[in-house]
Amino acid sequence: MTTVSLSNSNPATTHRTINFSAGPAVLPESVIRQAQEDLWSIRGSGIGICEHSHRGPVFDAVIDEAVADCRRIGSISDDHEVLFIQGGASTQFGMIPMNFLAEDAVADYPDTGVWTNKAIKEAKIFGRVNVAFEGAKCGYDHTPSAAELSLSPDAAYLHYCSNNTIYGTRYEQPPQTSAPLVCDASSEMFARPIDVARHAMIYAGAQKNLGPSGVVLVLIRKDFMAKRVRKTMSMMDYAAHAKNGSRLNTPPTFGIYMMGLVFKWILEQGGLEAIERHNEAKAKVIYDAIDGSGGFYRGVSRPECRSRMNISFRLPSEDLDQRFVTEAAAEGMDGLKGHRDAGGIRASIYNAFPKSGCETLASFMSEFASRNG
Ligand SMILES: Cc1ncc(COP(=O)(O)O)c(C=O)c1O
């Protein structure tokens, strides 16, 4: 079985399966090693991170540092709150319209895949939805150009998904609109520079680029947060989370702690520009293998919208797709089966995924194509 050492690893002791999982997904090895220690005793306290009170001084420091590091990474000013909320990104699908979409109001939702579709379904419970782009009509093979978007003149907000995890498409730039911009960045948070100031809200489930599942990072502009259109229970109220420093109740302390470690790792890598350069180089290795295969591999996304995080492609038949996944697994590559809605193959290569893993996949792709083409 072929295995790969992650960056910062000690090759003598660390060999891991090449993990292409779409999420939960690969984490930086230095983060995992630190967590191993801190589970036993964090910061010399004699108490593990999961055993500390969420209102004690050790966790105070953990969450304060996580917020400060997050602000540094994204150049996030005090205009935005940095919140940690439970319930996964799917809870945000409902919480956003619950707070910001009145019954007689409309919000714009370009539909670019399974996740925006779910967000649309939840929004319809609370108000009117203008599906500003119907991606299903083109098999979700691209994100809309400005000309393809049909926006409503008075939208309460525009919700979009910057990277579509399943189909492997992304927006080069956020959609142009005069409405407050709300972004689901779950599968590419902090994978490239992001203009936080331009967004009313950005949210991301942690389990792809930021940490373990169970916690969502929410960046929300204070003036947008103040526009709540209906009363909600406290746990669904962004302002209540903000007022209580993300500790309205017992928060997912381990998830917040892990996100804090990942933030420090991002800063150590040189911040978002450096991370983006690395991600570009990694994705190019696999896209080159697709483009150089003489049509054996066909990318799901149109070239101009290609995701750098999730690379979805198909082989000439479903039978070959299946054989590819099975043989790749035998070579130590896990998680390559495409999502059930898109089929084919999907290679998820988030921030912490090593370039050497992309190279291993690319050489397997070329060898498999020459055997089966
Ligand atoms: C873009 C995107 N949004 C939302 C979700 C849903 O996340 P969760 O499972 O945390 O609710 C996912 C999960 O893969 C996703 O990829």
Ligand as a Chemical Component Dictionary entry (heavy atoms), coordinates in Angstrom:
data_LIG
# 
_chem_comp.id                   LIG 
_chem_comp.type                 NON-POLYMER 
_chem_comp.pdbx_formal_charge   0 
_chem_comp.three_letter_code    LIG 
# 
loop_
_chem_comp_atom.comp_id 
_chem_comp_atom.atom_id 
_chem_comp_atom.alt_atom_id 
_chem_comp_atom.type_symbol 
_chem_comp_atom.charge 
_chem_comp_atom.model_Cartn_x 
_chem_comp_atom.model_Cartn_y 
_chem_comp_atom.model_Cartn_z 
_chem_comp_atom.pdbx_ordinal 
LIG C1 C1 C 0 -20.751 23.905 0.390 1  
LIG C2 C2 C 0 -21.405 23.157 1.508 2  
LIG N1 N1 N 0 -22.370 23.763 2.221 3  
LIG C3 C3 C 0 -22.986 23.126 3.226 4  
LIG C4 C4 C 0 -22.660 21.839 3.576 5  
LIG C5 C5 C 0 -23.386 21.162 4.713 6  
LIG O1 O1 O 0 -22.555 21.114 5.809 7  
LIG P1 P1 P 0 -22.979 20.419 7.189 8  
LIG O2 O2 O 0 -22.907 18.954 6.978 9  
LIG O3 O3 O 0 -21.964 20.952 8.136 10 
LIG O4 O4 O 0 -24.350 20.870 7.529 11 
LIG C6 C6 C 0 -21.656 21.171 2.869 12 
LIG C7 C7 C 0 -21.265 19.794 3.240 13 
LIG O5 O5 O 0 -20.512 19.116 2.588 14 
LIG C8 C8 C 0 -21.016 21.850 1.809 15 
LIG O6 O6 O 0 -20.067 21.250 1.082 16 
# 
loop_
_chem_comp_bond.comp_id 
_chem_comp_bond.atom_id_1 
_chem_comp_bond.atom_id_2 
_chem_comp_bond.value_order 
_chem_comp_bond.pdbx_ordinal 
LIG C1 C2 SING 1  
LIG C2 N1 SING 2  
LIG C2 C8 DOUB 3  
LIG N1 C3 DOUB 4  
LIG C3 C4 SING 5  
LIG C4 C5 SING 6  
LIG C4 C6 DOUB 7  
LIG C5 O1 SING 8  
LIG O1 P1 SING 9  
LIG P1 O2 DOUB 10 
LIG P1 O3 SING 11 
LIG P1 O4 SING 12 
LIG C6 C7 SING 13 
LIG C6 C8 SING 14 
LIG C7 O5 DOUB 15 
LIG C8 O6 SING 16 
# 
